[in-house]
């Protein structure tokens, strides 16, 4: 029998900064989230908003978006979803 999928983790964007290769996000997540470097997620309500986690802390993660080149394009979007595989 296959193991059931872990529920997704919801987080909130704390900061977004432009970089030469996209946008760097700092995201607040709940403690005990079980996230790992290399996992991917998306900004809720924004198309083509995928990101990949680059650093994991207890309640904060860093991620890089390469499909969006300006933090201004995030607008008021602050919620993210990360699916654990």
C-alpha positions as CSV (number, residue, x, y, z in Angstrom):
1,X,0.0,0.0,0.0
2,X,1.3,3.5,-0.9
3,X,2.0,5.9,1.9
4,X,-0.6,8.8,1.8
5,X,0.8,12.1,0.7
6,X,1.8,14.6,3.4
7,X,-0.5,17.7,3.5
8,X,0.9,20.8,1.9
9,X,2.5,23.5,4.0
10,X,1.1,27.0,3.9
11,X,3.4,30.0,4.5
12,X,3.5,33.8,4.3
13,X,6.0,35.8,2.3
14,X,7.9,38.1,4.7
15,X,10.1,39.7,2.1
16,X,10.8,39.6,-1.6
17,X,13.9,41.0,-3.3
18,X,15.0,41.2,-6.9
19,X,18.2,39.3,-7.8
20,X,19.9,38.9,-11.2
21,X,18.3,35.6,-11.7
22,X,14.8,36.1,-10.4
23,X,13.2,37.0,-7.0
24,X,14.5,35.8,-3.6
25,X,11.7,35.1,-1.1
26,X,11.9,34.8,2.7
27,X,8.8,32.8,3.8
28,X,7.5,32.3,7.3
29,X,6.3,28.7,7.9
30,X,5.0,26.8,11.0
31,X,7.5,25.0,13.2
32,X,7.8,21.3,12.5
33,X,7.0,21.8,8.8
34,X,9.3,19.0,7.5
35,X,10.4,21.0,4.5
36,X,13.8,20.4,2.8
37,X,16.1,22.3,0.5
38,X,15.1,21.7,-3.2
39,X,11.4,21.3,-2.5
40,X,9.1,23.5,-4.7
41,X,6.0,25.6,-4.1
42,X,4.0,28.4,-5.6
43,X,2.6,31.8,-4.7
44,X,-1.2,31.5,-4.3
45,X,-3.3,33.4,-6.8
46,X,-0.4,34.2,-9.2
47,X,0.2,32.3,-12.4
48,X,3.8,31.1,-13.2
49,X,4.8,31.7,-9.6
50,X,6.8,28.6,-8.9
51,X,9.8,28.7,-6.5
52,X,12.4,26.3,-5.2
53,X,13.6,26.3,-1.5
54,X,17.2,27.2,-1.1
55,X,17.6,27.4,2.7
56,X,15.5,25.9,5.5
57,X,15.3,27.2,9.1
58,X,13.0,26.4,12.0
59,X,10.3,28.9,11.1
60,X,11.7,30.6,8.0
61,X,12.8,29.4,4.6
62,X,14.4,31.1,1.7
63,X,13.4,30.4,-1.9
64,X,14.2,31.5,-5.4
65,X,11.7,32.3,-8.1
66,X,13.2,32.2,-11.6
67,X,10.0,32.7,-13.7
68,X,9.3,36.2,-12.2
69,X,12.1,38.7,-12.5
70,X,10.6,41.5,-10.3
71,X,9.3,41.4,-6.8
72,X,6.8,44.1,-7.9
73,X,4.9,41.5,-9.9
74,X,4.0,39.7,-6.7
75,X,1.7,42.7,-5.8
76,X,-0.2,42.0,-2.6
77,X,0.1,38.2,-2.9
78,X,1.6,36.9,0.3
79,X,0.4,33.3,0.7
80,X,2.4,30.3,-0.5
81,X,1.8,26.6,-0.7
82,X,4.5,24.0,-0.6
83,X,3.7,20.4,-1.4
84,X,5.9,17.7,0.3
85,X,6.6,14.8,-1.9
